[in-house]
Structure formats: structure tokens, C-alpha cells
Amino acid sequence: MEYVRLGSTGLKVSRICLGMMSYGSSQWRDWVLDYEPAEPIVRRAVELGVTFFDTADMYSVGASEEVTGKLLGALFNRRDDYVLATKVFNPMGDGPNDRGLSRKHILAGIDDSLRRLGTDYVDLYQIHRWDYDTPIEETMVALHDVVRAGKARYIGASSMWAWQFAKAQEVARANGWTPFVSMQNHYNLVYREEEREMLPLCLDEGVGVIPWSPLARGLLARAGATTRAATDDYARLLYQESDATVVEAVGRVAGAKGVPSAQLALAWLLRQPAVTAPIVGATKLRHIEDAVAAVDVRLTDEEAAAVESPYLPHAVSGHE
């Protein structure tokens, strides 16, 4: 495993981040693993050197945070031995203030997340999406107060337009508040629209990029029929028929190189200069083993060009 700084901060993270959305309550999604079946997979990730873990309050409606806290508490000797990230924004109840990025919801959300996680602080507290109903000034000062209170070490953002991210950063700097240090966006070989504005912005600003869905929800792993694929309506909104040519190219190059498609697709992502650590979901041991092995796979410029060239532009997606 390799460890790198998250953007321009001094925080060191593993180059693979384990996405904890896959663990929580199987009653929330058919493909989600409860604590017992999740434990050997997370244990294997820890054995392979993964120290970076990402969850959100809305995953399994809080159960993911509960399972995450229990697993990491059992697998690590010290809280400082791992980097824990969670998110706020999505509905956590039926009330009008049980969602969004108001001061009220952020301050309640962080306390609820810490209680479920069983920890005094998170290393990275992220806004899950942009809130069109709340002034960004209100959101940024609330996040600043979360950091000042010692409940989060850093703050990050997730999928949004580049102009929105730039505005948030400027608001924070102009007022002496805590800026975002990371961007968790939708980026992989079959969805590269982030290369137009968001990734150059993050490079220029020294912001770490931790992409979600790095394997396009299993498409780039050539996983075939899975429980998640059969029930994942969201994936149908993200990808298009022309993506098949990219998937085929990945298969050809991976075959010639003698590595699984999943490793090659992740290796391509890891060679992108803006990317710190892709967030990988794993419901089988081989998923996390492939992800960690990808850190050591090196693509030539010719191999990279071969998997990049079939790409066709997409409508922007993932900000919803």
C-alpha cells in the first residue's frame, strides 16, 4: 500500500479508500452486507494496509455509520491509526429540517454521526451535495464551527458544479473560515466530464480528489450480473450504450497485460494527477484484493491511450 497526502494537507491517507456504503443493513438495499458478512472484507482491507474509510449518514439510514464504527473500533488499536470520513445533506427523517445544509441540520448531523460512529471526531466531514435552499455562507460558517469544536479535522465536498465549489472556497477564504480540502466526485473511465473543469480546479487549488464509483458501479470490472446491477436504477442514469466500447478496450488491454479489468481501470484512475484515492466498494474479498493490487499496476502511455480513446462525451450526471 502507498500513502499520500490528501491534497495539500498534511493528512496521509491510503491510496485506496474503502467505501462503507456496502455495509450496514441488508434491509436498506439487497446488496448491502450486515455486520457479520462485512467483517472479513473490512478485516482484509486493514490487513492490506487500507487506512481510509468513507461513509455517510444516509447510507442504510444511519446503520452504515454504526457498523463502520463497530468494525473499525474492533480492527484498529488506536483511533489515530485510521482516517474516517462521513457526509451530511441527504434526508435523515421526515421533518423539514432533517435534511440539507442549514446550520441547524449540520450541527445536529455531526452530533448524530459521531454518536453512531462511536467516536469523538471524524477526520473528514463532507457535504454530500450542494444545497440550493441554503446560503453558502450559512453552510460554510457552520462547517467552520464544527472544525473549531474539534468534531472534524477537515471538511470536504462531493459532486457539484465547479463554479459552486469555487464559490464555496472563496466564501470560506474571504471570511477566514475553514475551506474544503477534498472533492468526492463521479469520475472513471466511462465518465470523464470532470476533466473539463473540476479536476483542473482541484489541481490548481491543491484539493484532494477521492472519486466515487471508480469502476462505474461494476461496469468496468466486467462483473456481469450482480444483485446490485439488477436493482441499481441510478446506474442507468449515469451511463450510456457507447460505454461498452470503453469496457471492451479495458478488457483487451487488461488481457494483454495479464491483470483483471478492475485492476487496470483503477490503475488508470490512480495515474491521473488530481486523484488521491478512489473510493472502492467491496462485497467480496476479491474486490478489495483487486483494488489494493491496482496500486502496483503501472500503465504505459500507450495502454492508457488505448482505454481512453473510445470515450464519448456524456451529459453531466451525479450532481443530483
Stockholm file with secondary structure:
# STOCKHOLM 1.0

chainA/1-320         MEYVRLGSTGLKVSRICLGMMSYGSSQWRDWVLDYEPAEPIVRRAVELGVTFFDTADMYSVGASEEVTGKLLGALFNRRDDYVLATKVFNPMGDGPNDRGLSRKHILAGIDDSLRRLGTDYVDLYQIHRWDYDTPIEETMVALHDVVRAGKARYIGASSMWAWQFAKAQEVARANGWTPFVSMQNHYNLVYREEEREMLPLCLDEGVGVIPWSPLARGLLARAGATTRAATDDYARLLYQESDATVVEAVGRVAGAKGVPSAQLALAWLLRQPAVTAPIVGATKLRHIEDAVAAVDVRLTDEEAAAVESPYLPHAVSGHE
#=GR chainA/1-320 SS CCEEESTTSSCEEESSEEEGGGBSCTTTCTTCBCHHHHHHHHHHHHHTTCCEEECCTTGGGGHHHHHHHHHHHHHCSSGGGSEEEEEECSCSSSSTTSSSSCHHHHHHHHHHHHHHHTSSCEEEEEESSCCTTSCHHHHHHHHHHHHHTTSEEEEEEESCCHHHHHHHHHHHHHHTCCCEEEEECBCBTTBCGGGTTHHHHHHHHTCEECCBCTTTTTTTTTCCSCHHHHHCHHHHHHCCTTHHHHHHHHHHHHHHHTSCHHHHHHHHHHTSTTBSCCEECCSSHHHHHHHHHHTTCCCCHHHHHHHHTTCCCCCCCSCC
#=GC SS_cons         CCEEESTTSSCEEESSEEEGGGBSCTTTCTTCBCHHHHHHHHHHHHHTTCCEEECCTTGGGGHHHHHHHHHHHHHCSSGGGSEEEEEECSCSSSSTTSSSSCHHHHHHHHHHHHHHHTSSCEEEEEESSCCTTSCHHHHHHHHHHHHHTTSEEEEEEESCCHHHHHHHHHHHHHHTCCCEEEEECBCBTTBCGGGTTHHHHHHHHTCEECCBCTTTTTTTTTCCSCHHHHHCHHHHHHCCTTHHHHHHHHHHHHHHHTSCHHHHHHHHHHTSTTBSCCEECCSSHHHHHHHHHHTTCCCCHHHHHHHHTTCCCCCCCSCC
//
